[in-house]
Amino acid sequence: MGWQKAPQRNKEKRQKNRSSKNNNGRGVTCEFGAISQADQVLQTQISVYMKLISWYVRGLNSPSKHRMIKNLIIQEKPAIAFLQETKSSSTVIDRLSNKIWAGCSSISVDASGASGGLAILWNPQIVFLDNFHATLHLIQATFHLIGTNIHGHITNVYFPQTIQQKLDLLDTISSLNENRHFPLWIGGGDFNIIKSMEEKQGGRIRLDSDSSGFKQFLQNDRLMDIPTFNGIFNWSNMRRGAHYITSRLDRFLISDNAIYLGGEFNASIIPQGGSDHWPILLQWSRPGHYCNRPFRFEAFWFTNNNFKAVVNNAWTSYTPPEGAKMYQFQQKLKNLKHTLKAWNRTHFGNIQESQQKLEQQMRALQQKFILEGRTEEQTQQEQILWNQIEERQKQEDVLWRQKSRISWLKDGEKNTKFFHKTTIQRRMHNNITFVNNQQGEIIEAHEDMEKEFTGYFKDILTEPEGNRTEAIRAITQHIPKIINEEHNNKLLQPTSLKEVEEAMAQLKDGKAPGPDGFTTNFFHEFWDLIKAEVWDLVEESRSMHWVLLALNSTFIALVPKEAASNRPEKYRPIALCNVIYKLISKVIANRLKPLLPLLISPEQTGYVEGR
């Protein structure tokens, strides 16, 4: 086995291409698919941190395969390309690399006979690679994204066939990760393992032991498996009918600390012939659409000893404008929101950054102890720092628990990494990177996707024009009147404080808030402070038969119905309502509940408890 880093060639030709300009002043791409020029590279770095392609090419010894890879590079413009099963020597890869990707750098591992072979190709104008480690089944390197302070490690893998060899290679990758210089790690290639039967169709219906080993590897190394948003399977045996087998063998993995670097990770399958594996693409991009982040009541604020006093003071000292009870309550929430936002910036800021600064101070203090010994004052300072670090860790745990939407663990359980990983995976699952319109065209721009979704849901939620009064009367006149005057009086009677309190107690903590940003955690914790005003506004809503628009507004969240949702009808709209709206609805539901057995026929099982 041999491996080597290829030298850059045709330097004068590349410099000539970089200096060439067309009439629009843009760089010219040479006939071999040269690397995008300065303005194109800059444009890529503004919207996309980095693109990686991985492809099990099944041989690089034909001109047609060279053209396929060259066209793939031109189309996707990656910073790095992982190739597996090159069936070529390092010398051949060195010669071919600049033919298929002019100006690139490369490193490769020789094939073993007529099989195997690995290569990494990269654009030296976008990324710098160094510190290479190569074996028969992997190439690892450190990378630096040029023009940024982003460093990390990448690994191109080509897993063997036997189960024990696969498990051994997982152990090798874990060992390399334990000793890496930078926190960020990105791995990709042919892992030749499926995690579950959902990643396979056809063939033998059982999992091998390498599946459990792979899942344990992901958990122990704190890695995230990036799902491909446009499908699951990226390999097939190319057969038909009952003999057809397809599965997910190729994938990208990233370390779970990647979120701290910002941006989003998205993976997709690239439709491409020439192999029984489809190429996969990983795109690390900055968010494409910036908007003001809505206010969110954070549960970790409760960990601050002064928080309740801040809320009490803001609530009692503010006199709202004259108006309805609902309006005054909404104005007090609005004033409290501004107070909490300012207080949060002053007392918390960024929890992760604050914790890192405290840990740096602790290391500096410990270094003083090593060199100079302890003093009483420094020992007290150490205790203060420990207390602050523990407080920040507790706050971070509560923060990620709230974001993860995990409700089956008890409060107080410390598992920040689990909550963090769950949050990222949920965001990846819910992230919408493109959608097909009614004509089947792919839409990727945020504004265009917004119009497509808005138009679709307006169409299905808008009532048709016309007067339906007569049609409704024609139906309802045949429905017997079951609710008598006594029932009706109970439904319409004034609300009591006990009734409102029972309804509030039935609302669970930890649910996503509505547009006002306040969760049930706030209402439960400060119930004694606000209960009289809440009772007044619920009663006002009953007596006036309306709900203030600001309290009745909702956010619409789109939840994918299936793994590859790519059309508006493949998303389920979920309404995120304000707590006051939920409370009023719960009061009404509790009043209706005793009457439901009378209103719903015995044949129906829904809506009636116990059926």
N, C-alpha and C positions, 0 to 999 in steps of 0.2 A: 504494500500500500504506500502511495506517495501523495503528498499534498503540498501546494505552494500558492503563494500570493502572486498573481500575474502583474507584470509591470504595465504602466500606461504606455500606449503607443500612439503613433500618428499625432504627436503633440502639435506640430506645426499646422497640420490640417485642421485640428480642432480649434486652434487659435484663429485660423482664417475664417472658419465657420462662425465663431463667436463675434468676429468683427463685422461680418456681412450684415447688411440691413436691407430690407425691402422698402417700398415707398411709404409704408405706414410706420417705419422706424422699429419694427419688431424683428426679433432674431429669426434667422432662416434655419430650418431643419434640413440637415444633409440627407443624401439619398439612402444612407444606411440607418436612418432613424436616430439621429444624433440627440443628445441630451438637450432638453428645453433650455433656451437661453436665459440671460439674466432676468429680463422682465417677467418671463414665464415662471422661472424659479421663485422669484419674489412673490408673484401672485399665488403660487402654490403654498408658500410658507405663511402667507397672510391668512388663508382660509383652512389649510390642511397642514398639520405638523409633519406627518409622514405617511406614506403608503408602502405596504409590503405585499408582494405577491408570492405565493407558494404553489409550485406545480410539480407533480410527479410526471415527468415528461416522457418516460419510457423510451429513452434513447435520443441522442443529439447528433446522430450520424447521417441525417438526410437533409437535403436542401429544403424540403417542404417543412420540416420541423423548425429549421432556422427561421423561415419566413413567419411561421406561426408565432414563435417567441418574439421576433422583431415587431410584428404587428401588435402583439399583446403589450409590449413595452410602450410603443407609440400611443396606443389607445389609452392605457391606464396611467402612464407616466409615474411609475413607482420610484421610491428612493432606493429600495432594496428588493431583490428577487431571490427567493430560495428555489433551487432546483434539486429534485431527487431522481434517482434511477437515470443518470445521464449516460450510463454505459460507455463512458469516455475516460481517457486519461487526463491528468492535469495539463499536459502539453496541448492536447486537443482543445480543452476548455480555454486555455490561454489564447490559442489562435482564433477560436470562434467568438469569444466574448465581445470583441470590438466589432465583429461583423454583425452580430445580432443586436448589439447595443453600443453604438459608437461613443467612445469617451468614458466607458464604465471601467471600474476596477473589479477584480474578481479574486476569489480564493476557492480552491476545489480539492476534492479527495478522489483518488483514482478509483475506477470501477474494479471489481474483483472478478476477473474473467469477463464473461459476457453479461454481467449484471452488476447492479449497485452503482455507486458514484454519486457524489454530492457536489454542489457548487453554490456559492453566494456571489451574486453580482450586485454592484451598488453604484449610485451616482455620486461621485466625489465632490460635486458642487453643492449637494444637499446634506450629505452625511459623511462622517469620517469613521472608519473602522480600524481597530487595532487589537492587540493582545489575543491572537487567535489560538484556539485549542481545537484540534481535529482528531477524530477517530474514524473507524470504518462507518459508523452510523450517525455521526453528528459533527457539526462545525459550530463552535461558539466563538463569539467576539464581543468586545465592548464597542459601543458606538457613541458618537457625539454629534448631535444635530447642529449643523453649522449655523451660526448667527443666534444661537440660543444657549441657555445654560443647562440644557437637557442632556443627560448622560444615561447610559444603561447597558444592558447586555442583550444580545440576540442569539438564538440557537436554531439552526436548521437541522431537523431530525429526519431519519429514514429508519424506521423500526424494522427489526428482523422478523422472522416468521414464528419461531418457537416461543412458547409461553415463558419459559425460564429466561431466555435471552431478552425478551421484552421487559420482564421485571428487573433484570440486571441493568438494563439501560435506564430505566426509571431511577434506580438507585444512583447510577452515575450522574444523571442530571441533577438529582437532589444534592449530591456531594458538591458539584460545581456551583450550585446555587447557594450553598452554605458559605462558600468562600468568595462570593462575588463582591466587587468593590462598590457597586452602585445598587440602590434598592430596586430600581426598575428592571424587569426582565420580560422579554417577549420571545416566545418560542412558537415555531410553526413547522409544518411538514406532514409527512405520512406517519401517523402514530400507529396505524394498523391495529387499533383497539376500538371497540365500541363500549360505551358506558352502560347502555341499557338496550333493551329490545326495541325501543322507540327509534333507535339509530340504525335499524336494519329491517329490510323487507325481503322475504323469501329465504330459502335455504333452511339450515338447522335452527330450530327455535330454542336455543339455550345460550347462556353466557359462560365464557371460560373464566378461569381464576384471574386472568390478567385484567378483567373488567373491575373487579373489586380492588386489585392492586393499583389500578389507574386512579380510581376515585379516592383511595387513601393517599396517593401521591398528590393529587390536587389539594386535598385538605391539609396535609402536613406542610406542603410548600406554600400554602396560602395563594393558590393560583385560581384564576377565573377562566373558564372555558367560554370563548366568545361565540355565540350562536350566529349562524349565517341567516340573514333575514329573508332571503329569497328562496329558501328551501333547506332541507336537512341533508340529503344524500349527495355525496360527491364522488362516489365510485360505483361502478356497476360491472358485472361480468360480461356485458355486451350480448347476452343471450335473450331468447324470447320465451313468452308463455310461462309455463310452470317452472322452467329452468332459470328464470330471471331472478337475479339476486342484486340488491343494491344496498349500500350502507354508507355510514359517515366514518371514513378512515382518516381524512385530512382535517386539520383544525389549527386554530391559533389559540395559544394560551398567554395570559399576561398576569403579572404579579398584582395582587389586590391593592397595592399602594399607588397604583397608577392614577387613581382619582385625584390625588393631591397635586398632580401636575396640571390638572385642568383638561378641558376638551372631552371628546367622546370617542369611544372605540366602536367601530361597526365592521362586521365581516359579511362577505357575500360570496356566492359561487359565480364564477365567470363562465358563461356558455362557450365552450371551446372544444373543438374536435382534436384528434391527434393522439389521444391516450384514453385509457379506461378510467382515468381520474380527471375530473374537471379542476381547473385552477381555482384557488381561493384568494380573496383579496381582503386585507386588513387595512382600514383607513382610520387614522388617528387625527381627528379634526377638531378645531375650535367650534363651539356652537355657532351655527350659521345665522341665527336670528337672536338679537339681543332685545330684551324688553325689561321693564321694571319688574323686579321680583316682588310678588305680593307679600304683604305682612303675614307672618305665621306666629302664632303663640307657641313658644318653645317650652317643653316640659322641663328642660334642664334649668330653667330660671328658678324653679322651686328650690334648687340646691343652694341658692344664695340666701343668707340669713336676713338680709334687708329687703328681699323682694316683696314680701307681703306688706311691709310698711309702705313701700313705693306705690303699690297698687291701691292700698287703703287711702293714702294721701291724695293720689291723683283722682280717685273716684269721689271722695267726699268734698274735695275743695273746688270741684268744677261745677258751675251752675249752667245747665244747658239753656238754649233759647226756648222761648215759649212755644208750645205746640202740643201735639198729641203725645200720649205716654210712650208710644212706640218710637216716635221721632226723637223724643228727649233721651230715651235709652240708647238709641242708635248713635246720637251725638256724643253721649258719654263714652261709648265704646270707641268711637273715632278719636276722641281726645286721649283716652287711655292708650290707644295704639301709638299715637305720636310720642307719648311719654315713654312707653316701653322701648320703642325703637331707639330713642336718644339714650336711654339708660343702658340698653344692651351694648351700644357702641362704646360707651364709657367704661362699663364694668366687665364686659366679656370680649368684645372684638371677635377675632378669629381664635376659636378654642385650640385648634391644632397648633397654630403659630405660637400662641401664648404658652402652651405646654412645652414646645420645643425650646423656647427661650428659658423657661424655668429649669429644664433639664440641663441646658448649657451652663446656667449659673451654678447648678449643683455640681457638675463635673469640674468647673473651675474652683469651687470651694473645696471639693475633695482633693484636687491637685495641691491646693495650699496645705491641706492637712498632711499630705505625703511629704512635702518639702519642709514645712515649718512647724508641724504639730498643731494641736488644738488650743484654742482659747475659749473661755466661757462665753464670750460674745459670739464667736464663730459657731459654737455648738448651738446656741439659741437661734442663730441665723439658719443653720442646717435644719433645725426642727420646723422653722417657719416655711422653708422651701419645701420640705417633705409634705407638710400639710397642704400647701398650695398645689403641689403636683398631684396629690391624691384627690383633691377637690376637682381639679381639671379633668382627671381621668374619669371620675364619677360623672361629670357633666358630659363628657364625650360619649360615655356609655349610654346615658339617657338620650342624648341627641340622636345617635345612630339607631337606638331602639325605636324611637318615634318615627324616624324616616323609613325603617325597614318594614313597618306595619306588622311586625311579629307580635302576636297576642297570646301565644301558648306558653311563654316563659314567664315566671313570676318576676315582679318588680324587685330589683336589687341584685338579680343574677348578673354577674360580670362576664360578658362575652362580646366585647366591642368588635373584635374581628369578625365574628359571625354576623352581627347586625350590619356591619359595614359591607361585607360581601353580599349579604342578602339584598341590601339596598341597591348596590351596583347592578346585580343580576336582574332585579325587578325593573330598574331604569332601562337596561339594555333591552329587556323583553318588550317594554312599552314604548320604546323609542321608535318614531316613524321617520324613516330616512327617504322614502319615496312612496308614491301611490300611482296607480294607473287610473286615468280618467275614463269616462264612458266610451271614448273612442279607442281605448287600449293603449294610449300614449303614456309614457313614463313621465311623471312630474316630480321634480326634486327641489325646486325653489320653495322656500317656506311660504311666501305670499301666495304662490299658485296652489300649493296643497291646502292652504287655509281657505281659499275660494272654493276649491273642489269639495271639501268637507262641509263648508257652510251651505253651499248650494244644495248638496245632497240631502242634508238633514232638514233644511228649510222645506224642501219639496215633500218629504214624508211626514213632517210635523205640522204643516199648514193645512187648515181645514179648507175644503172646497167652498167656493162662493155659493151663496143661495140660502134661502130661509128654510130651516129644518123644523120649525115649530110645529107645523101640521103633521109632519111625518112622526115626530116624537109623540105628539098627542094621540095619534092613531095607534101607536104601540102601547103607550102607558095606560090607556083607558081599559085595556084588557088585563092589566096586572092588578091583582086584588090588594086592597089596602089593609096591611097587617099591623102597621104601627098605629096604636090608639093614642088618645089624648094624654093618657098617663105617661106612656113611653115618650111622647113628644115633649112633654114638660121636663122630663129628666134630661133629655138631650139638650134642651135649650136653657136649662137653669144656670144661674151665675156660677162661675168657677170658684172653687175654694182653694185656700193655700195648700191644704193637705193634698188635694187633687193634683195641683201643679208640682208639688214636691215628689209625689209618687211617680209622676211622668218623668221628671228630671232624673230620678234615681234609676229609671229603666234605660236611660241613654248611656251607652258604654263609652269609656275613655279610649283614647288612642286612635279615633277615627279621623279621616281626612277632614279638614275644616272647609267651610264655605268661603265666599268672597270676603267676609269681614275678618277672616283669619283666626277667630277665637274657637278653641276646641272645647269639648265638654269638660276637659281637665280644669279649665279656668272656672267654669260655672260651678262645678262640684267643690273646688277648693275655696271659692269665695262666695258660697251660697248664702251664708249669713249676712254678708255685706249687700247683696243685690237681690235677695229673694222677694222683698216687698215690691220693688220696681218691676221685677219679672212677672209677679202675680198681677200687678196692675195692667201691664201691657197685654197679657194673655186675656184678661177679662175685657179689656178695651177691644181686642180683636174679635171676641165673641159677640159683644154688644153692637159693634159697628159693622160686622160682617166683612172685614177686609184685613189685609196684612200690608204694612208699609212696604213699598217697592224695594227699598234698600235692604230690608230684612228678608224679602221674598226672592231676592236674586240668587242665582246659582252659577257655579262653574260646571261645564260639561267636560268630563274626562272620557277619552276614547280608549277602550280596552280591547285588544285584539282577540277575536274569537278563536283563532287558530294560529299555528306557528308561522305560516307565511301569509299573513294578511296584507294584501296589496291593493285593495279597493275599499272605498268608503263603506260599502255594505258589509264588509268583513270585520267592522269594528262595532262594538256595543257601547252606546253612549251611557255614561253613569253620571247622574246629577249629584254634585257636592253642594249640599244645602247648609245654610247658616243654622246654628244651634237653636235659635229662637223659632225658626220655621219648623225644625224637627220637634221641638217641644209642643208647639201648638198642634201639630199633626198627631203627636202621641196622646195628647189630652183628648182629641176627637176620637182617635182609635179606641182608647180605653172606654169612652162612653158608648161606642157602637158595639164593643165586644160582647156584652151580655145579650144583645138583640140579634146577633148573627145567626144563632140556631133557628130563630123564627123566620129570618129573611132568606136563608139559604136552604134549598131543598135537601131532604135526607140523602138523595142520591149523590150529592156533591161532597167531596172529601176535603177540598181546599177551603182555607179561610176559617175553619171551625176547629178549635182546639179539641183534641181527643179523637177526631174522626180518622 
